[in-house]
């Protein structure tokens, strides 16, 4: 008998031939759960930091799938990675350790990195051993990346960096930070986006203090990074000095468009479908039906962005749209599941699993529409792309 997620799987021509890969990943996830290696969780792509699991995935060729073989990758392409990503998200797998490096850092290195940087970092990323964090947001800056104040001053052989980054996912566990910094003072006359650059910082540097941020649920997957007069050699400049804004916009297409912007609460929705199948009936059939229809449409949208990325394009407008609609949908799933669970439901295994995942999703829900760019910022990107502002 097929699982709810199999029945929801995409069957469009763009993902033709992916059925075997889906089945393989699904079987692997089931084996991992049965062995007690991890328990499915909502939002586990952000909070589930498990380096050993990342290395087991890498051993199967499911990390670094878009990285060329000459740099230790699988050269399988963005669509194959999309399929693997969907299945892992649906399973609630703990993929956070390698997530940022695989999703974002690797494409940036391929697009802008030096040959030395590619050969140093890409094989380790593909092996699931080297983990990156993103140094974008700052105190009093939020989604307005053009207002960053972390500064890098020129010195012999490199740059001296001082500043602070905040809401930096996994920084207290990662090895490196790709930081957006200001290398020339901000000048409103020439453009607020000028003078920005990207540097790769070693988080083991004694001049860097990483402070985990404890949330209301007791977890700490965000961190504040305090950088005090840290020397970064020229060899760790990513791309060109002064081109940080152009580079970061290319990077954000990867951050905003992935299926993780739609499927953070997929384990909850699928567990609820199992619960309904086991007992029959739902208190809100219309709401649940609409949610499943939205899921189908959103998965098609994120798949289309993956196609564009495969073609070497940077679909920033489509990525912003996917993130805006996707993260709102993730919150809607929580509300739909709440409404569609009848009162007086029997206490059984399926009901207990749904309840466990629902509690997790409720605690994670406030951050859905903030991370990766607030709703207001994303809608600004879309309206500019449509020529409306």
Secondary structure, DSSP 8 states (H G I E B T S, - for coil): ---HHHHH----GGGTT-HHHHHHHHHHHHHHHHTTS----TTHHHH---HHHHHHHHHTT-SSTTS-GGGT-----HHHHHHHHHHHHHHT---HHHHHIIIIIHHHHHHH--HHHIIIIIHHHHTT---EEEE---TTTTT-GGG---EEEEETTEEEEEEEE-S-TTTTT-SEEEEEEESS--BTTTBTTTTEEEEEEETTSTTEEEEEE--TTS---EEEEEEEEEEEEGGGEES-TT-HHHHHHHHHHHHHHSGGGT-TTHHHHHHHHHHHHHH---S-HHHHHHHHHHHHHHHHHHHHHHHHHHTT---HHHHHHHHHHHHHHHHHHHHHHHHHS-TT----HHHHHHHHHHHHHHHHGGGTTTTTS-HHHHHHHHHHHTT--
